[in-house]
Amino acid sequence: MPTLFTPALRIALGLLLGASAQASLADAPACPSNDLPTFVQAFAASPELQQAFIATPLVEQRPVLDDRGREVTARYKLTGDNRHLLTLLDAKAQAQAGLHSFWDDKTLVVNDPLGDVVQAFVFERAACWQLVRVEQWSMDGLLDRQAPANESALQRQMRKADLFLGYGGREQYPLTTYFFELGQRILLDAAHKGSAKAAVQAVSLGFSGMAPELKPGEPEQLLLPYAQNDVEAALMLSMYYCYPQVDTDAESCQNPGKSEAILQRIAREQDSASAYHYLGSFYAEGRWGKADPVKALDCHQQALKRGDLESLWPMTWWTRKGEMPAAGGRCLNEPPQA
């Protein structure tokens, strides 16, 4: 069978292909820097660098709902010219839009303080740096899809905080720490706009260690206006008075008088089953000093009368142990004299 190429033709073809490859390499721009921030500064300003150092295919990631309505993410492989996705890489564009940026390892995150814009650019290193993924973390799509009728702006803001905290709670994304910090920041803003629930959640996050600890005195400033009427805020404030610092080693309540008084008042004024329940629990364990099971029993009985079924558990425990406190105690202290 005759050969398709003679030796001379094969040599000529090899020389032609080699020359073509060398020409292609010569046309490719050089890597502007081994330092990633320096590389990105050049990359953001140069269409030629973008064309050369965007991975093929580029991946775009977005938050979505799965078929069960759970918040997950989806990734899409993009083809064609995707340089329009890089607008916010440019520092001037960020400044004009009132945005800020920070580095998280090999990821540049462009964002605004309350999470209306959160865009992450993920780079990997080969012969030079490459942009391999763009993550769009704006929650507007999910918020629009799940929006209740007649939702207020403050209610929407609370749902946005819950979404970011939910993604953080999965602890599977590189930006987990940022999601908790952002969620807390959104809640603090909502607390200043009138949400008692946001105040309680923001303080709770600060004590959990998942988000930054609040400034000294800030929990009281946030909670005190709401604790006059809101049971959860009063309970959180009571806890704060006992243990005002996250890293405290104190085993006993630091300010038992204030801690007890706030729950006593909310139980009396709001006739709250939850307040009676927590009063019973705290008297039983001696949170504010010596344990007072007689007083605790009446608190739990008052909570039960108001529909708090959790107060069945301590009474069941006392019964099984044969340690039921004596009847006749009074949960509420005498009201303070005017």
C-alpha positions in Angstrom: 0.0 0.0 0.0 1.6 3.4 -1.0 2.4 5.8 1.8 0.5 9.1 1.9 3.5 11.2 2.8 7.0 11.0 1.5 9.9 11.5 4.0 10.5 14.9 2.5 6.8 15.9 2.8 6.7 14.7 6.4 9.7 16.8 7.3 8.2 19.9 5.6 4.9 19.3 7.4 6.7 19.0 10.8 8.5 22.2 10.1 5.3 24.0 9.2 3.4 22.8 12.3 6.4 23.7 14.6 6.6 27.2 13.1 2.9 27.6 13.6 3.1 26.6 17.3 6.0 28.9 17.9 4.1 31.8 16.3 1.1 31.1 18.6 3.3 31.1 21.7 5.0 34.3 20.5 1.6 36.0 20.1 0.4 35.0 23.7 1.0 37.8 26.2 3.5 37.2 29.0 2.3 36.5 32.5 2.2 40.0 34.0 3.1 38.9 37.6 3.5 36.0 39.9 1.9 38.0 42.6 -1.9 37.5 42.4 -3.2 41.0 43.4 -0.7 42.5 40.9 -1.7 40.1 38.2 -5.4 41.0 38.8 -4.7 44.7 38.6 -3.2 44.2 35.1 -5.8 41.5 34.1 -8.7 43.8 34.9 -7.4 46.5 32.6 -6.4 44.4 29.6 -8.7 42.6 27.2 -5.7 40.8 25.8 -4.8 39.4 29.2 -8.4 38.5 29.9 -8.6 36.6 26.6 -5.4 34.7 27.4 -5.9 33.9 31.1 -9.6 33.1 31.4 -10.0 29.3 31.7 -12.0 27.5 29.1 -14.7 26.8 30.0 -15.2 29.5 32.6 -17.5 28.4 35.4 -20.2 30.6 36.8 -21.8 29.8 40.2 -25.1 31.0 41.5 -27.4 30.4 44.5 -30.5 28.4 43.6 -33.2 26.3 45.1 -33.2 22.6 44.7 -36.3 20.5 44.0 -37.1 20.4 47.7 -36.9 24.2 48.1 -33.5 24.1 49.8 -30.8 26.7 49.2 -27.9 25.2 47.2 -25.7 26.4 44.4 -25.5 25.6 40.7 -22.5 25.8 38.4 -22.7 26.6 34.7 -19.9 26.1 32.1 -19.7 29.2 30.0 -18.4 29.4 26.4 -17.7 32.3 24.2 -16.6 35.8 25.2 -17.2 36.2 29.0 -15.3 39.4 29.6 -18.6 41.2 30.4 -18.5 39.3 33.8 -15.3 41.0 34.8 -16.6 44.6 35.0 -16.3 44.7 38.8 -12.7 43.5 38.8 -11.6 47.0 38.0 -10.9 49.1 41.0 -12.4 52.3 39.4 -15.6 50.4 38.6 -15.8 49.3 42.2 -15.3 52.8 43.5 -17.9 54.3 41.2 -20.4 51.7 42.4 -19.6 52.2 46.1 -18.2 48.7 46.4 -15.2 47.3 48.4 -13.1 44.2 47.9 -11.0 41.8 49.9 -8.9 38.7 49.3 -9.8 35.3 50.7 -6.8 33.1 49.7 -7.0 33.0 45.9 -10.5 34.6 45.7 -11.2 38.3 45.2 -14.6 39.2 46.7 -16.3 42.4 45.6 -19.1 43.5 47.8 -21.2 46.2 49.4 -21.7 46.4 53.2 -25.2 44.9 53.2 -24.8 42.1 50.6 -26.8 43.6 47.7 -23.7 42.9 45.6 -21.4 40.0 46.3 -19.3 38.7 43.5 -16.3 36.4 43.9 -13.5 35.9 41.4 -11.6 32.6 41.9 -8.1 32.2 40.4 -5.8 29.2 40.1 -2.2 29.0 39.3 -0.8 27.1 36.3 2.0 28.5 34.1 0.4 31.8 35.0 -2.7 32.8 37.0 -6.1 31.9 35.4 -9.6 33.0 36.3 -11.5 29.7 36.7 -14.8 30.7 38.4 -17.0 33.7 38.9 -19.4 33.3 41.9 -22.5 35.5 41.9 -23.8 35.6 45.5 -26.5 38.3 45.2 -29.7 36.8 46.9 -32.1 38.9 44.8 -33.2 36.0 42.7 -34.0 33.8 45.7 -35.6 36.7 47.5 -37.9 37.5 44.5 -38.8 33.9 44.1 -39.9 33.4 47.7 -41.3 36.8 48.4 -44.5 36.8 50.5 -47.3 39.1 49.5 -47.1 42.6 51.0 -43.6 42.0 52.3 -42.0 45.1 53.8 -38.4 46.2 53.1 -37.4 45.3 56.6 -38.9 41.8 56.3 -37.1 41.3 53.0 -33.8 42.4 54.7 -34.4 39.8 57.4 -34.9 37.1 54.8 -31.7 38.1 53.1 -29.8 37.8 56.4 -31.3 34.3 56.9 -30.2 33.2 53.4 -26.6 34.3 54.0 -26.5 32.7 57.4 -28.0 29.5 55.9 -25.2 29.3 53.3 -22.7 29.9 56.1 -24.3 27.3 58.3 -23.6 24.6 55.6 -19.9 25.2 56.3 -19.0 24.0 52.8 -18.2 27.2 51.0 -14.8 29.0 51.1 -16.7 32.2 52.1 -18.4 30.7 55.1 -16.8 33.1 57.6 -17.7 36.1 55.4 -21.4 34.9 55.2 -21.7 34.8 59.0 -20.1 38.3 59.3 -22.3 39.6 56.5 -25.5 38.1 58.0 -24.7 39.7 61.4 -24.1 43.1 59.7 -27.4 42.9 57.9 -29.1 42.0 61.2 -27.5 44.9 63.0 -28.8 47.3 60.4 -32.3 45.7 60.7 -32.1 46.0 64.5 -31.5 49.8 64.2 -34.4 50.0 61.8 -36.9 48.5 64.3 -36.6 44.7 64.3 -36.5 43.1 67.8 -35.8 39.7 66.2 -32.8 41.1 64.3 -31.4 42.5 67.5 -31.7 39.1 69.3 -30.1 37.3 66.4 -27.2 39.7 66.0 -26.4 39.5 69.7 -26.7 35.7 69.7 -24.3 35.5 66.7 -21.8 37.6 68.5 -21.9 35.2 71.5 -21.8 32.1 69.3 -18.3 32.7 68.0 -19.5 32.3 64.4 -19.6 36.1 63.8 -17.5 38.9 65.4 -18.2 39.7 69.1 -20.1 43.0 69.5 -18.5 46.0 71.1 -18.6 46.3 74.9 -22.1 47.5 75.9 -23.5 47.2 72.3 -25.7 44.2 73.2 -27.5 46.2 75.9 -27.9 49.2 73.6 -29.5 46.9 71.0 -31.7 44.9 73.2 -32.9 47.3 75.9 -35.4 49.2 73.8 -37.0 45.9 72.7 -36.8 44.2 76.0 -39.6 46.4 77.3 -42.1 44.4 75.3 -40.4 41.5 73.5 -39.9 38.3 75.5 -37.0 37.0 73.4 -35.2 40.3 73.7 -35.7 40.3 77.4 -34.4 36.8 77.7 -31.3 37.6 75.7 -30.7 40.8 77.7 -31.1 38.7 80.9 -28.4 36.3 79.7 -26.2 39.3 78.7 -26.4 40.7 82.2 -25.2 37.4 83.6 -22.4 36.8 81.1 -21.5 40.0 79.3 -18.3 38.7 77.7 -17.9 35.8 75.3 -14.5 34.7 76.7 -15.4 35.1 80.4 -14.4 32.2 82.7 -17.1 33.2 85.3 -19.4 30.4 86.3 -21.7 32.6 88.3 -24.0 35.3 87.0 -22.2 38.7 86.9 -25.2 40.9 87.5 -28.0 38.7 89.0 -30.1 41.6 90.1 -30.5 43.1 86.6 -30.8 39.6 85.0 -33.6 38.5 87.3 -35.4 41.8 87.2 -35.8 41.9 83.4 -37.5 38.5 83.3 -39.6 39.2 86.3 -40.9 42.4 84.7 -41.6 40.8 81.3 -43.5 37.9 82.9 -45.6 40.3 84.9 -46.3 42.8 82.2 -46.6 40.5 79.2 -48.1 37.5 81.0 -45.6 35.5 79.0 -45.5 31.7 79.2 -41.9 31.6 78.0 -40.9 34.2 80.6 -42.4 32.0 83.3 -40.7 28.9 81.9 -37.3 30.5 82.0 -37.8 32.0 85.4 -38.6 28.5 86.6 -35.5 27.0 84.9 -33.2 29.7 86.3 -34.6 29.4 89.9 -34.3 25.7 89.7 -30.6 25.8 88.7 -29.7 28.7 91.0 -28.8 31.0 88.1 -29.1 34.1 90.4 -27.8 32.6 93.6 -29.0 29.7 95.7 -31.4 27.4 93.9 -35.1 27.9 94.9 -37.1 24.8 93.7 -40.3 26.0 95.5 -40.3 29.2 93.6 -39.3 27.3 90.4 -42.3 25.0 90.8 -44.8 27.8 90.8 -43.1 29.4 87.8 -43.4 26.2 85.8 -47.0 25.8 86.9 -47.8 29.3 85.7 -46.0 28.6 82.4 -48.2 25.4 82.0 -51.4 27.4 82.6 -50.3 29.6 79.7 -49.6 26.8 77.3 -45.9 26.2 77.7 -45.7 22.4 77.5 -41.9 22.4 78.0 -42.5 23.1 81.7 -43.9 19.5 82.0 -40.3 18.2 81.8 -38.9 19.6 85.1 -42.0 18.5 87.0 -41.8 15.0 85.5 -38.1 14.9 86.5 -38.9 16.0 90.1 -41.7 13.3 90.3 -39.4 10.5 89.0 -36.7 11.5 91.5 -39.2 11.8 94.3 -38.1 15.4 94.8 -41.2 17.4 94.0 -40.8 20.8 95.7 -43.4 21.9 98.2 -46.4 23.8 96.9 -47.2 27.3 97.9 -44.3 29.2 96.4 -44.7 32.4 94.4 -42.9 32.8 91.1 -43.2 36.6 90.9 -41.5 38.9 93.4 -43.4 41.7 95.0 -43.6 44.5 92.4 -41.2 47.4 93.1 -42.7 50.3 95.0 -43.5 53.3 92.9 
